[in-house]
Each structure stands twice: as structure tokens, then as C-alpha cells.
Amino acid sequence: MAKTTGSGGKVQYDDVVKRLEAIVASLEGGELSLEDSLERFAEGIALVKQGEGLLTDAEKRIEQLLTEDGQTAPIEVRELPAAPVTAATRAPPPAARKPSPPAEDDDVPF
């Protein structure tokens, strides 16, 4: 599948994603025959690989842009700390039912 679009005849990542979204929608629609579903699935797998290749190429270009004197500048990736599970972050317990007010003697039907 050598689809070319965008500037310079290169496949654009956005086009790959849009086509993948269309394939997923058609597969989830349930209107396709088994054969058509398998063809769409195979196309989707090829597009995923193509998208991964485009992302790898973009990553390489970014590394080249960050290079000084043949050395790749380190990229700092901050990991977000896991939020501790506390009483404040837990889901609240189901609301307790209010106790009904005690019946007064005047309300007793007998």
C-alpha cells in the first residue's frame, strides 16, 4: 500500500490515522462480510506499521535537531508520580440512609 498524499508526495500521519479510524468504524459497524472484514483488518495492520514508521522517522528528526557536535542532547522525560490512594481520593461510600424519625405516640393507629 504505497499511498502518497500531502506535500512532496509523502504519506502524512494524520491521513494514516483518519484511514484507521474509518476502518475501525466499518469493522465495528457489523455490516461487512467476513472476507471484507479480514481485508480491512489487514489494511489496518499495515497502516499501524506505517504509522509507527512515521513516528520513528519523526523521532529521528527531532534527535537530529537536538544534536550538537555529533552528540545527541539528552531529552528529559519526567514521569508523573503515582497519586497515592488516600481516603480523599477513594470513591465515597454509598450514602447512608437517614434514620426515620421516631414515631410519636399520637401517630399509632391503634
ChimeraX attribute file (.defattr): number of C-alpha atoms within 10 A of each C-alpha:
attribute: neighborCount
match mode: 1-to-1
recipient: residues
	/A:1	7
	/A:2	7
	/A:3	10
	/A:4	12
	/A:5	11
	/A:6	11
	/A:7	8
	/A:8	7
	/A:9	9
	/A:10	11
	/A:11	17
	/A:12	15
	/A:13	17
	/A:14	11
	/A:15	16
	/A:16	19
	/A:17	15
	/A:18	11
	/A:19	15
	/A:20	21
	/A:21	13
	/A:22	14
	/A:23	17
	/A:24	14
	/A:25	11
	/A:26	15
	/A:27	18
	/A:28	11
	/A:29	9
	/A:30	10
	/A:31	10
	/A:32	13
	/A:33	10
	/A:34	11
	/A:35	9
	/A:36	13
	/A:37	17
	/A:38	13
	/A:39	12
	/A:40	19
	/A:41	16
	/A:42	12
	/A:43	16
	/A:44	20
	/A:45	13
	/A:46	15
	/A:47	19
	/A:48	15
	/A:49	12
	/A:50	17
	/A:51	20
	/A:52	13
	/A:53	13
	/A:54	16
	/A:55	13
	/A:56	12
	/A:57	12
	/A:58	12
	/A:59	12
	/A:60	12
	/A:61	12
	/A:62	12
	/A:63	16
	/A:64	14
	/A:65	11
	/A:66	14
	/A:67	13
	/A:68	10
	/A:69	6
	/A:70	8
	/A:71	10
	/A:72	13
	/A:73	13
	/A:74	9
	/A:75	8
	/A:76	6
	/A:77	6
	/A:78	6
	/A:79	6
	/A:80	6
	/A:81	6
	/A:82	6
	/A:83	7
	/A:84	9
	/A:85	8
	/A:86	8
	/A:87	8
	/A:88	8
	/A:89	9
	/A:90	9
	/A:91	8
	/A:92	8
	/A:93	6
	/A:94	6
	/A:95	6
	/A:96	6
	/A:97	6
	/A:98	6
	/A:99	6
	/A:100	6
	/A:101	6
	/A:102	6
	/A:103	8
	/A:104	7
	/A:105	7
	/A:106	7
	/A:107	7
	/A:108	7
	/A:109	5
	/A:110	4
